[in-house]
Amino acid sequence: MKVKPLFDKVVVESLEMEEKTQSGFILPTASQEKQQMAKIIAVGPGGVIDGKEIVMQVKVGDKILYSKYAGSEFKVDGKELTIIRQSDILAVVED
């Protein structure tokens, strides 16, 4: 199944979280924080939203950092996906 976001929405898939601390302690799943780094898998077309022209600044494949409580989470074909607004993206991570 393919997810195609509308307007200024972006579909992201969280990147793997570290299960160990730097000192080597293994963290149980319940104590791990929600990951805020993700990979973009789909981008909406932008357009006029609330009277303002929105041009998409990100593209599929970008790694991003986004606001902690942003977006809505969905499960599609067994994958955990989050749909967020472009304005909730804080930065693009470059390798």
C-alpha positions in Angstrom: 0.0 0.0 0.0 1.3 3.5 -0.9 0.6 6.5 1.4 0.3 9.8 -0.5 0.1 12.8 1.8 -1.9 15.9 1.0 -1.0 19.6 1.1 2.0 20.3 3.5 2.0 16.9 5.1 5.0 14.6 5.2 5.1 10.8 5.9 8.1 9.7 7.9 9.4 6.4 9.3 11.3 6.6 12.6 14.9 5.5 12.5 16.1 2.8 14.8 16.5 3.8 18.4 19.5 3.0 20.6 18.7 0.3 23.0 21.8 0.9 25.1 23.1 4.0 26.9 26.6 5.2 26.2 27.7 3.4 29.4 26.3 0.1 28.1 23.1 -0.2 30.1 20.3 -1.8 28.1 17.0 0.2 28.2 13.7 -1.6 28.4 11.2 -0.6 25.7 8.9 1.1 28.2 11.7 3.6 29.3 12.8 4.5 25.8 11.7 7.9 24.6 9.9 8.5 21.3 12.5 8.8 18.5 12.5 12.3 17.0 14.7 11.4 14.0 13.1 10.0 10.9 13.4 9.3 7.2 10.9 10.9 4.9 9.1 8.3 2.7 6.5 10.6 1.1 6.0 14.3 0.6 2.8 16.2 -0.2 2.6 18.7 -3.0 2.4 21.9 -0.9 0.1 24.6 -2.3 -2.0 27.4 -0.9 -2.9 26.7 2.7 -4.8 29.2 4.8 -4.1 31.8 2.2 -0.3 31.3 2.1 1.7 29.6 -0.6 3.6 26.6 0.9 6.6 25.3 -1.0 7.9 22.0 0.2 11.5 22.3 1.5 12.1 18.5 2.0 12.2 15.5 -0.3 11.8 11.8 0.0 14.9 10.2 1.5 15.9 13.1 3.7 16.7 12.4 7.4 15.0 14.9 9.6 14.5 16.0 13.2 10.9 16.9 14.2 9.0 18.2 17.2 8.6 15.7 20.0 4.8 15.6 20.0 4.2 16.3 16.3 2.1 14.2 14.0 -0.3 11.3 14.0 1.0 7.7 14.1 -0.4 5.0 11.8 0.4 1.4 11.1 0.4 0.6 7.3 1.4 -2.9 6.0 3.1 -3.6 9.4 5.2 -0.4 9.4 4.9 2.3 12.0 4.5 5.6 10.1 3.9 9.2 11.3 2.3 11.9 9.3 3.5 15.4 10.2 3.2 19.0 8.8 6.3 20.4 7.2 6.2 23.2 9.8 6.9 20.5 12.5 10.2 19.6 10.9 13.0 21.3 12.9 16.0 20.4 10.7 17.3 18.2 7.9 20.2 16.0 9.1 23.1 15.8 6.6 25.6 12.9 6.8 
